[in-house]
Amino acid sequence: MPPRYSIVIRGGTIADGNGGEPYIGDIAITDGVIAAVGKFDGQGAREIDAQNRLVTPGFVDVHTHYDGQVTWSNRVTPSSWNGVTTVMMGNCGVGFAPCRPEQRDMLVHLMEGVEDIPEIVLNKGLPWNWQSFPDFLDALDARRYDMDIATQLPHAALRVFVMGQRGADREPANAEDRAEMARLATEAIRAGAFGFSTSRTLNHRAVDGTPTPTVTAAEEELTAIAEGMDKAGSGWIQLISDFNDVDAEFDMFRRLVQRSHRPLSLLLLQKDKRPNGWRDLLDKITTANDQGLPISAQVSTRATGTMVGLELSRSLISGRPSYEAVAHLPLEQRVAELRRPEVKARILAEESNDNWLQLLDVFDWTKLYPLGDPPDYEPKPEDSVAARAKREGRDPAEYAYDLQLERGGHAILYRPASNYAEGNLAAVRDMLQHPHTVVGLGDGGAHVGFLCDASVVSFMLTHWTRDRRHGTPFPIGWAVQRITRDPAVAIGLMDRGVIAPGYKADINVIDYDSMRLHPPEVAYDLPAGGRRVVQRTDGFVETLVSGVTVARNGEATGDLPGRLIRGPQRSPAA
């Protein structure tokens, strides 16, 4: 009897994305779509044995910055190493379209500053075969990937495209500027953008320290753009803000949603200086939703922070003259030099002039931790550099110096910068359970020299359903829903995130018991040999995109079924 299906996944424990208790069953796939689930007749041309394996929909990450990488690479790593089968980029108001030729350097310098992607990498890698945003989508549409990609219209690029240097200098937009931005927003949404993103945080600066062009954009400008989206009939508004004046800022966002009829999603983080501010924001979001205003918060599954090390963008001794004198040496030679007692003593006696290290408060030894193997993203106070040094009767600065030299200089130290005010992830747990939050913030493709959070979706399973040392673990079915169906629905992708007949066959087959995050490591695989931090996770037996296996046991198959997605997708039931 000839095969009835192209693939049958047999006997897996299915967490189908709907949040219920996992169940054992089979999954049949034909033409990239799930054809049957449970018990059914018929064989597959290929059969995958999933006994004792967890089978989930492919993970969806709505907050990434692969805007550059997808123009030169077919593989969207490290997200695709972590079970992600759909990403959305163009977040935080930064991107590369629309863009006139004379504006390219401006956008490159902004992306270098905001997202830590070196200028040489972008200048070497970006093909710049576009000017308008629809041109950019056409360029991406011509390429193939190991996952599906979606994108948004970034405010900084839009503002500079329309206003030129006036936009970069943060001058107010006039009526003509606003009308043109609104027109281009309508055009972008109709061409396939999933929304519009903007940044209102002073932390986002170009490489020369200049604030992002959008940080002081007036309400009239944002409203015009949002109403342009409404004219096109779809798209969400994504933003990041410092919320220094919480009431005024949030009231403006409420008015934006009221006038545009578009949903809005903002980044939510717990800050050390305002450890309960995130709760106030969630209360405001709840009230807004009760009043019919669709506002949500994007949250991570762990702390967000920075990593320092000799192989990364910054080390603990960056900015000290005696270190900078040897910083150019290859790592092995540099480590040998740094091990010399007289060099160590000289460096430790000097002050750092690196403002970035001071800004992130990296030298608070009570909040700096060796990341370890496996990496510990919920370290205990007794694991801090301060506590370890005290137990050994050593100065913490000298102790941290030596830590950086471990593993031949590849060692990484971790400073949780947000979501860790109490020294644990209790705040994150509450964020994850809130009805108006969306799990995201993998930030793949960004901060490539000091952060790698593309594994936050894997961490949702390993940490929150299995490994956390205290507290009741989350049910697996619920956790899977939070990284599959929920983010897909949030951006209008109603065709994926669920294992059911008619849905897109984006699927992970996982050896759940052996899932393990590897420590972040440095790869030199960007254009011009550029450096980035990457992270793999063991346990992904197979990852399928549109019914095609793109990775098996952590290794790419070479197949590239992934495509650009243009705009919202209908549910199979529609």
Beta strands, then each sheet from edge to edge (+ up, - down):
strand 1: 5-14
strand 2: 23-30
strand 3: 33-38
strand 4: 44-49
strand 5: 54-57
strand 6: 59-61
strand 7: 84-88
strand 8: 148-150
strand 9: 153-154
strand 10: 195-200
strand 11: 236-241
strand 12: 264-267
strand 13: 295-299
strand 14: 304-308
strand 15: 369-370
strand 16: 413-418
strand 17: 437-439
strand 18: 507-510
strand 19: 516-517
strand 20: 521-526
strand 21: 530-534
strand 22: 537-538
strand 23: 540-545
strand 24: 548-552
strand 25: 555-556
sheet 1: 3+ 2- 1+ 4+
sheet 2: 3+ 2- 1+ 5+ 18- 23+ 24- 25+
sheet 3: 6+ 7+ 8+
sheet 4: 9+ 10+ 11+ 12+ 13+ 17+
sheet 5: 14+ 16- 15+
sheet 6: 19+ 22-
sheet 7: 20+ 21-
end
